[in-house]
């Protein structure tokens, strides 16, 4: 039985988010897109049966006051963690955008973390003052080598509360340094 499954997340997500990072007159339009496709073949008698699936998800955010419109902040970076190191990304007034503006998120709508290492594992979300996407007692989410984690809440998002629920912790496993990429879309209200 030959099974082939391909997940294309990075390319569409990177292009859509990069386009959103160049706002006109201070506006932000952003989307998180995921395309999933798979082809499964199997010999059946004298023929080969084929099952193909193509599925796309697109969540769009823009400036405004509606539930799905509120997305006026974006943070993106390529960051390096040394072996067995961790860091806290603080979304309540510590990070800056591409223009040098301090970002104070009230809500997070979309998070993507790409682990670019071919051998190191990242753990996301294990601090007690984590954004309420993650359960600190559960140890966070593991992103294996070359893996991508995307989580989206287009309606109300996840609330960010200074000092109690404002961190995104990212930890590297022991062995060597790794580079990861992070994209976060949210709102100031």
C-alpha positions as CSV (number, residue, x, y, z in Angstrom):
1,X,0.0,0.0,0.0
2,X,1.5,3.3,-1.1
3,X,0.3,6.2,1.0
4,X,1.4,9.8,0.3
5,X,0.3,12.7,2.3
6,X,1.5,16.2,1.7
7,X,0.7,19.2,3.9
8,X,1.5,22.7,2.4
9,X,1.2,25.2,5.2
10,X,4.3,27.5,5.0
11,X,4.2,28.9,1.5
12,X,0.7,30.3,1.5
13,X,0.9,31.5,5.1
14,X,4.2,33.2,4.6
15,X,3.1,35.0,1.4
16,X,-0.2,36.2,2.9
17,X,1.3,37.3,6.1
18,X,4.3,39.1,4.4
19,X,1.8,41.0,2.3
20,X,0.0,42.0,5.4
21,X,3.2,43.5,6.9
22,X,3.2,46.4,4.5
23,X,0.1,48.4,5.6
24,X,-1.2,51.4,3.6
25,X,-2.0,54.4,5.8
26,X,-1.7,52.3,9.0
27,X,-4.2,49.7,8.1
28,X,-3.7,45.9,8.5
29,X,-5.2,43.2,6.4
30,X,-4.0,39.7,7.2
31,X,-5.0,36.1,6.6
32,X,-4.0,32.7,7.8
33,X,-4.2,30.1,5.0
34,X,-3.6,26.4,5.1
35,X,-3.8,24.0,2.2
36,X,-3.9,20.3,2.7
37,X,-3.7,17.7,0.0
38,X,-3.2,14.0,0.0
39,X,-3.2,11.2,-2.6
40,X,-3.7,7.6,-1.5
41,X,-3.3,4.8,-4.0
42,X,-3.8,1.0,-3.6
43,X,-3.7,-1.9,-6.1
44,X,-7.2,-3.4,-6.4
45,X,-7.4,-6.4,-8.8
46,X,-6.0,-5.3,-12.1
47,X,-6.3,-1.6,-11.4
48,X,-5.0,1.0,-9.0
49,X,-7.6,2.8,-6.9
50,X,-6.9,6.4,-6.1
51,X,-8.3,8.7,-3.4
52,X,-7.3,12.4,-3.7
53,X,-8.2,15.1,-1.2
54,X,-7.6,18.8,-1.6
55,X,-8.8,21.1,1.2
56,X,-8.1,24.8,1.9
57,X,-8.7,26.9,5.0
58,X,-8.5,30.7,4.8
59,X,-9.2,33.0,7.8
60,X,-9.0,36.7,7.0
61,X,-8.6,39.6,9.4
62,X,-8.8,43.3,8.8
63,X,-9.1,46.6,10.7
64,X,-12.6,47.4,12.0
65,X,-14.8,46.8,15.0
66,X,-16.6,43.6,13.9
67,X,-15.9,40.3,15.5
68,X,-13.8,39.0,12.6
69,X,-12.4,42.4,11.6
70,X,-10.5,43.3,14.7
71,X,-6.9,42.7,13.8
72,X,-4.7,45.7,13.9
73,X,-1.4,44.3,15.3
74,X,1.1,41.9,13.8
75,X,4.3,40.6,15.1
76,X,6.7,38.5,13.1
77,X,10.3,37.5,13.6
78,X,13.0,34.9,12.9
79,X,14.6,34.1,16.3
80,X,17.4,31.9,17.5
81,X,17.4,29.8,20.7
82,X,20.7,28.3,21.9
83,X,20.7,24.7,23.1
84,X,18.3,24.0,25.9
85,X,17.3,27.7,26.1
86,X,13.9,29.2,26.3
87,X,12.4,32.7,25.9
88,X,9.1,34.4,26.7
89,X,7.5,36.6,24.0
90,X,5.6,39.2,26.0
91,X,2.5,40.5,24.1
92,X,1.6,43.2,26.7
93,X,3.9,46.0,25.7
94,X,7.4,44.5,25.2
95,X,7.6,43.4,21.5
96,X,7.8,45.9,18.6
97,X,6.5,45.7,15.0
98,X,8.4,46.3,11.8
99,X,8.1,50.0,12.2
100,X,9.4,50.1,15.8
101,X,6.0,50.6,17.4
102,X,5.5,48.9,20.8
103,X,2.8,46.2,20.5
104,X,0.2,45.8,23.3
105,X,-2.1,43.0,22.3
106,X,-5.6,42.8,23.9
107,X,-6.4,39.6,21.9
108,X,-4.5,37.1,19.8
109,X,-6.2,35.9,16.7
110,X,-3.6,33.7,15.0
111,X,-0.2,32.2,15.9
112,X,2.2,30.3,13.7
113,X,5.5,28.9,14.8
114,X,7.8,27.2,12.3
115,X,10.7,25.1,13.6
116,X,13.4,25.4,10.9
117,X,15.8,22.9,12.6
118,X,16.2,19.5,11.0
119,X,17.1,17.9,14.4
120,X,15.9,20.1,17.4
121,X,12.4,20.1,19.0
122,X,10.6,23.2,20.2
123,X,8.1,23.3,23.1
124,X,5.6,26.1,23.0
125,X,3.5,27.2,25.9
126,X,4.6,26.0,29.3
127,X,4.7,29.2,31.5
128,X,2.2,29.9,34.3
129,X,1.4,33.3,32.8
130,X,0.9,31.9,29.3
131,X,-1.7,33.3,26.8
132,X,-4.8,31.2,27.5
133,X,-4.3,29.1,24.4
134,X,-2.1,26.7,26.2
135,X,-2.5,24.7,29.4
136,X,0.7,25.2,31.5
137,X,0.2,22.0,33.5
138,X,0.1,20.1,30.2
139,X,3.6,21.0,29.3
140,X,2.8,22.9,26.1
141,X,2.8,21.8,22.5
142,X,5.7,20.1,20.9
143,X,6.8,21.2,17.4
144,X,9.2,18.5,16.0
145,X,12.1,19.2,13.7
146,X,10.9,20.9,10.5
147,X,7.4,21.2,12.0
148,X,4.9,24.0,12.0
149,X,2.2,24.8,14.5
150,X,-0.7,27.1,13.5
151,X,-3.6,28.0,15.7
152,X,-6.4,30.4,14.8
153,X,-9.4,31.9,16.6
154,X,-10.9,34.4,14.1
155,X,-13.9,35.4,16.2
156,X,-13.0,36.5,19.7
157,X,-9.4,35.2,19.8
158,X,-7.6,34.7,23.1
159,X,-7.5,37.5,25.7
160,X,-4.1,38.9,26.7
161,X,-3.8,40.2,30.3
162,X,-0.7,42.0,31.4
163,X,1.4,40.0,34.0
164,X,-1.1,37.1,34.2
165,X,-1.8,35.9,30.6
166,X,0.6,37.7,28.2
167,X,3.4,35.3,27.4
168,X,4.2,32.9,24.7
169,X,7.1,30.6,25.9
170,X,9.2,28.9,23.4
171,X,11.9,26.3,24.5
172,X,14.5,24.5,22.5
173,X,15.6,21.0,23.3
174,X,19.2,20.2,24.3
175,X,21.8,19.5,21.5
176,X,22.3,22.6,19.4
177,X,20.9,26.0,18.6
178,X,17.8,26.4,16.4
179,X,16.1,29.1,14.4
180,X,12.4,29.5,14.6
181,X,10.0,31.8,12.8
182,X,6.9,33.3,14.5
183,X,3.9,35.2,13.2
184,X,1.2,36.5,15.5
185,X,-1.9,38.5,14.4
186,X,-4.1,40.2,17.0
187,X,-5.9,43.3,18.2
188,X,-5.3,46.2,20.5
189,X,-8.9,46.2,21.7
